[in-house]
Amino acid sequence: MVRPLATSLLALTLGAGSALADVTPAQVWENLQKYSADYGYQVSGDVEDAGGTLTVTDAVFTMAGEAGTTSATIPQMTFQETGDARVRVVIEGDMAVDSRFTVPAPQPDTPADAPADAPDAGTDAPAPAETVEMTMTGTIKLPGNEMVVSGTPEDMLYEYTYPTMAFDFTLPTEPGKDVTIPVTGTVTDLTGSQRNVAADGGIDSTFDMKAAQAEMQIDALVPGEGAGGAGSGSMDFHVAVTNLTGKGTAKTPGQSFDLGSQLAQALAAGLTFDATLTYETLQGSFEVAGKDDSGQDQNAKGSFGSGASDIAVRMSDQGLGYKAASADAKAEMTVNTLPFPISYAVRQISAEMLLPVSKGDAAQPFKFAYVLDGLTFSDAIWNLFDPTSQLPRDPASLTVDLSGEAVLSQDLFDPALAQPPADAGADAAPEAPFAPKSLTVNKVALDAVGAKADIAGTLEFGDNPNEPVGKLNGSFEGVNGLMDKLVTMGLVPQEQMMGLRMMLAMFAKPVDGQPDQLTSEIEFREGGSIFANGQQVK
């Protein structure tokens, strides 16, 4: 139910309503209901229309799906003409959020030597799995909120101001247990605007927002179930970001869909979403204290943070894309069972992913990329296995950049995708819908502890994905020197290292005149055979 709740907060607290400015407050309320319906919500409320002012009490926005129901209730909404061709919208009172969803019921532990239950005679299919209901509740406070709408029925601009948005949620922990975790947070100086333009029966939207700070805190106690408080504990978690900004575009089709169970149909009908979120700094801390199953104390505390970061998400029937980058990340943690703190820092982290979402016979592009640049560890960690500093402690880096094409046999957001085949057992895993057709290794590189590796190449896939055709080329530097140091340090016995060197010689050969530089060409041929530097290894 995370997606319905997130949509509720976006649509309700950020003013995502098709409000008309040059018309009556009644038409503003009508358009708010229509916009909400486009995202799968049912809207109700007691309306009192006094002409220049319309009041809605007990406004309820509900999304019901196969997995559960999410609702947001607003005590009062006031729509008032301003006298200058605009409409002012105010939310009065605390917004109440209630989300109820079902999950598989916990199963009792079965002894390893217990016989398996025999199926009943004449039973063709296993009984439906038992489920239990879990509930998340909370409130959202918006003191001093205001949204002002202007424009025309076909092209509307609304601007909102929320000096403070505070939320307080109670989250369930485990199915079947009456234990919850409180989550609180605030967003300060939140302002923004959204423009909605009617198009092809739906709405094209552009939006932007900014906030001075957003923070969240968890302060929870977990009761223990064992003797002497075993398994009990407490957790205090806090995170805050500064100078938060967001912008993007969205398009809704003319039809209404339950996005919890009909996202695939909505995308096929034209639903799109493209948004970018940035922040200037992130700082967080945590402290955990408790007892393990044997009753021994377990304590940990730490902090983490990063500099400028950005996250981008886009979704349409052409694919699901995700891209993120963060600078100057760092973390430090102390644990009562370790005599030293654990700390590390990273100069730059970035990740990118593109997945096809719509089934089809034609191959569609995919991508996965990850960069970890400038990774350093504290000397306390290095000294665990290298107290004499024989290994270089220069910043390490890792780069993975893969792309290709695949055929998608089933919509990625089809709920049936999570179900095993009808003729399989209840414990069988669902079938993978991806059939790769090509894979390009643009770059896989590692630079750490004085050794470097760089691999690139292209593979093509036919009917059998286990028998690709193509080549991978690699270059390696400092590997032999690293092996010598690992033996000298006593981390790897000489006998084991000899076996590793023999295996390495099968797949890589030295560069003439440069014994500590190696190259490798791995060729995959039709029929499943594999050659390394011209020698068949399979």
N, C-alpha and C positions, 0 to 999 in steps of 0.2 A: 504493500500500500504506500510505498515511499513516493512513487510517481504521482498518484492522485493527490497526496497531501501537498507535494511541492507545487502541483498545478493550482491547488486551492489557495495557497499562500500567494502565488504570483497573481492569480486572477482577482483576489479579494483585497490584499494589503497593498498591492502596487497599482490598484485602480485599473485593472485590465477589463474595462467595460466599455461597450460602444455607446458612450454618452453623447447626446446631441446638445449643441450649444444654442442654436438659434430657434429652439423649439421649447416645448413645455417640459417641466420636470417629469410629467407622466411618460413622455416619450424617452427621456433619459433612462428611467427605470425599465422601460420596455426593452430598450436596446441592451442594457446590462444583462437582462435575462437571456436575450438572444445570443450574446457573445458567450455567456457561460454555457449555454446549451451546445454551442459549437465544440466545446471541450468536454462534453459528456456530462454536464451537471444538470440536475433538476433544481429549480429555484422556486421557493415559496415564501410568503410573508403576508402580514396584514397591512393593507395599503389604505392611507387616508390622504385624499387629494384635495387640497385647499386652493388649487389654481396656481398661484405663484410659488407655493411650497408643497412638496409631496413628502410624506413621512411613511417609512416602511418599518414596522416593528416585527421582531422575531423573524428576520430574514434568514432563511436556511438554504445553504448551497450543498447539495448532496450528490456524491458520485457512488453508484452501486455497481459492483462487478462480481465476477465469479469468486474471487478470493475474499471479498469483504466489502465493507461500506465505509466511506469517509465523508464526514459532514463538518461544515463550519457554520456556526450560528452567530449572527450579529444582532444585539439587542435592538438597535435602532439605526436607520440610515435616513439622512435628511438631504433632500434635493431642493435647492432654492435658487430662484432666478436672482441674478446680481444686478439687473437693470442696465447692463452694458453688453447685451447679447451673449452672455455667458451663463453657465450653471455651476453653482458651488455644491459639492458633494462632501458630506462629513459622516464619518462613522462614529457613533456614540456608544460608549460602554465597551466592555471587554469581549472580544471575539472568542467563542468557545469552539475548540476543535476536538472531534471524537472520531477515532479510526478503529474499526473492529474487523479482524481478519482471522481466517482459520489456517492452522498449520497442522502437520502430522502429530498425533498424540505420542508422547514418549513411551517407549517400549520397556517393560521390565527386563532387568538383566537375566540372561539365561545361562545356567552353568554349562561349561564347555562339554561335559559328558552327558548332558541331558539329551534324550532322543528327540529327533525332529517330529513335529506333529504330522501325522499322515493326513492327506486330503480326504475329505468326505467322499463317499462313493457317489458317483454321478455328478460330481462338481466339475464343471468345465473351466471355470475362471476363479481366481482367488477373490475372497471377500474384499469389499472396498476398505481402504485403510481408514482407521479411526482418526478423527481430527478433534482439536480443541480450539476454542476461541481465545484470541489474545486481544487486548485493548490498549490503545494509546490515547491519552487525554491531555488536554492542555488549554492554555489561554494565551491570547495575544492582546497586548495593550498598545493603543495608539493615541496617546494624549496629544492634543493640539493638531491632529491630522486635518488635512484639507486637500481636496482635488478640485481644480477649476478646469472646466471643459469649454472649448470654443471650436468654431468651424461650421461645417454643414453636415447633413445626414450622411453624405457620401464620403466625406473627408473630414475626420475629426481629430483634434489635438487636445490632449488633456495633460495637465501638469500637476504634480502632486508634491506635497511637503509633509514629511513626518519628522518632527524634531527628535522623537524617540519612538522606537518600536521595540517593545520588550516581550519576550516569550517565556513561558514556563510550561514544560511538558513532563509527563510521567510516562516512562517507557517500560514495557515488560522485559523481563530477563530471559526466563526459560518457560517453555510450554508446561502447563500444569502446576506451576508454582506461583504463589501469591507474593512475589518479590518484584519490586519496581525500582527504577533508577530515575532520579529527578535530573532534568536537563533545563538549564536556564540560560538566558542570553539577552543581549541588547544590541540594537543598531542605532547609532546616533547620527543626526544631521543627514537624514536620508531625503534626497530630492531627485526628481527625474521627470521625464515626459514620455509620452507614447502617442504615436499617430496611427490611426486606423483608417484605411481606405477600402471601401467596398469594391470587390473585384470578382467576377465570375461566380457570383453567388456566395462567395466566402469573404474573408477579410485579409488584406495585406497589412501587416503591422511593422513599424520600426520603433525601437525604444532605446532609451539611454538612462542611466542612473548613476549616482555617486553617493558615497557615505563617508563620513570622517572616520568612523571606526565600527567594527563589528566584533563582538566577543561572545564566547560560550563557555559555560562552566558545568561540570558534573561533580557533585559532592554526594557520594552514596555510601551506604552501609549494607553489606551482604551478610546475612546470618549464616552461621555454620550448621552443618547437620551431623557432624561427628562429635565424639566425646571431647570435653575440654575446649569446645569452640573450634574444633578442627574444620577447616574449610571456610571459616568466617574471615571477613576483611573489610577494609574501607578503601575508598578511592576518591582522590581529589584531582580533578583535571581542569585546566583552564587554557584557552587559546584565544588570541586576539589578532586581528589584522587591521591595518591602517590605510587610509586613503583608497578605499574600495571603489572601483568603477565597473560599469557594465554597459554593454550596448549590443544590439543585434536586430535581427529581422525574423518574422514568422508569417506563415500563411496558413489559414484554415480553409478547408474545402466547404462546399455548401451544405454537406450532410453533417449530421451529428454522430459521434462515435464514442463508445466507452474505451478510453485510451488504456485502461487496465487490461482489457482482453481483446480489443479490436485495433490495436496500434498498426498492425500490418495492413488492414483495410484502409485506415485513415491515411497512411503514407501512400498507398496506391491511388487514393482519391485526390492527392495533392498536398497533404500536410507537410510543411517544412519548418525547420527551426535552425537558426544560426546565431550563436551568441558568443561573446568574448568577455571574460571577467579578468580584471587585473587588481593587484594590490601592491602597496609600497613595501610594507614590512609584515612579517608574521612572527609572533612570539608566543611560546607556550610553556607550560610546566605541568608536572604530574607528581603525585605521591601516592604510593600504594602500601598498605600495611595489613597484615593478616597472619593466618596460620595455615600451614599446608595440611594434607590429610593425616599426617602423623602428629599434628599439634605443634610443630616447630614454627618459630617466628619467621616470617618472610616479609622483608621490607625493601622498598626501592623508591627512589625519587630522582627526578631529572628535569632537564629543560631542553628546549629545541627552538629553532628559529630559522628564518630565511630573509633574504632581501627581496628585491623586486621580482614579481612572479606574474604569469599570465596563463589563463586556461581558456581554450576555445573548444566549443562543441557544435557540430552541425549534423543535421539529420534530415533525410528525404528518402524518396524511393530509390535514389541513386547511391545511397550508402550512409553509414554512420561513421563520422569522423571525430577524432579527439586529438588535441594538441596541447601540450603544456610545457612550460619552462620556468625554472626558478634559479636564482643566483644566490651565492653565499649562504648555503644551508649549513647548519651545524647542530650538533646534539651532544648532550653529556648526561650520563646516568651513573648513579651509585647504587649498589646492591649489597645488602648486609652479608651475603655469602662470599663476596669478593673483596680483597684487600685494597683495591684501587678503583678509581673511577673509569668508566668506559666513555670515550669521547672520540668524535670524528668530525670532519668538515669536508664539504664539497664545494668547489668553485662554481660549477654549473651543472644542472640536471635538466634534461629535456626528453620528452617522449612524444611519439606521434603514432596514431593508429587509424586505419581506414578499413572498414569491413562492408561487404555487400549485404543488403538486407532483403532484397526482393528476389524471389526464385525466378529462374529463367534458364533457357538452354544455352545461351551465349555466355562466354566467360566474362567475368567482371573483375575490376582491379581491387587489390588489397595491398596494405602496406603496414609494416611495423618497424619503428625506429626508436632507438634509445641511446642516449649519450650521458655518460657519467664522467665528468672531466674534473681533474684536480682533487681526487680523493686522498685525504690524509688521515692517519690515525695518531693517537697520542703515543708518546714513548712508552707509557705503561703497558699498552697492548703489545707493541713491538717487542718489549723486553721479555714477554712471556716465552717466546720461541727464538728470539735472537738477542740475547743479553749482551753479546759482544759486538753488535752492530755490523755484522758481516754483509747483510743484505742492504742494498740501497733503499733509503726511505723517501725517495722522491715521490711527488704526487702521482698517483696512478690514474689511468683513464681506460674507459671501455666504450666502444662504439659498436652498435648493431643497427644495420640498415638493410631491411629486406623488403622486396616488393614483388608483385606477380599478379597472376590472374587465376580465378577459380570459378567453377560452376556451382551455383547455389540451388540445391534440389528442393528446398523448403524455405518459406519466408522465415527470416531470423526471429521475428517477434510473434510467430504463430504459437499459441499456447500448447498446441499438440507436439511441438518440438521437444518439450521436456519429458514427454511420455515415451516409454520403451515400445518397441514394435509389438503388435497385437499377439504374435505367435511366440514372444519371448517371455521369460519368467519375470516375476515381479521385481527381482533384484537386478535385472538386466539394465545396462546403461542405454540411454537414447542413442540412436544412430546419428553420426556426424553428418550435417548437411553439406559440407564443403568437399568438393572434388577438385584438387589443384590441377591446373593446366600448365603453369609456368612459375618458376621462382628465380628471381634475380637477387643474388647476394651482392648488393652494391658495395658493402663494406662490413666486415666483422673484424675489429681490431682490438688488441689488448696491449697495454703498456704498463708493466708493473714489475717491481723487484729486479730491475735491470734487464728484463727480457721483453721482447716485442713480438707480436704476431699480427699478420694482416692477411685476410682471406677475401677473395671476390670470385664471382663466376655466375653461370646461368645453367638452369636445369629445365628441361621440358618433360611433361608428364603425359602419358597416354592413358589407356584404359586401366592399367595397373599402376596405382600411385606408388607402389613399392619398387618400381623399376624405372627410375628417371633416366633421361639421356642428357648428357652435357658435361661440363668441366668446371672444377673448382681449382683456383690457383692460389697458392699461399707463399708468403715469405716470412722468415723467422730470424730473429737476431737475439743473441745472448742466451740462447737456451742451454747450450753446452756449459757455459760458465755458471749458469744458475744451478744446473745439476751437480757440478763439482762442489759448489758452496753448500748445497743441501746435504751432501755426503759428509763434508768437513764438519758441519754443524751437528751431525748425528741425527738429523731428522729423518733421513732415509738410509737404510743399510746399503752397503756397497753391492751386495748380491741382488737386491731388488732394483737398484739403479742400473745394473748391467742389463736386466730384462727390459727396462724402459728404454735404454739406448738402442737395443736391438729392434724393438718395436718402432722407435722413431726412424731408424735407418730404413725400414720398409716403406715409409711414406714420405720421407724427405731426404734430400741429398745436399751436401755442402756446395757452396759457391766456390769456384776455382780461386785459390789464393786468399780466401776469407773463410777459415775453418769454423768461425762462430756465426756464420750466416748460412741459412738453409733455405731451399726452395722446394716446393712440392706442386705437382699437377695430378689431381685425382680426376680420372675420366670415367664416367658412367656410360656404358654402352647398352644397346638394345639386347634384350634377353636377360638383363640383370647382372651382367659381368661388370667388374670394377677393376681398373688399372691405376696403379700408382707409379708415376714417372716411367710409364711404358711397360711396367711389369704387372702381370695379372695377379691380383690378390683375392679375387673371388670369381 
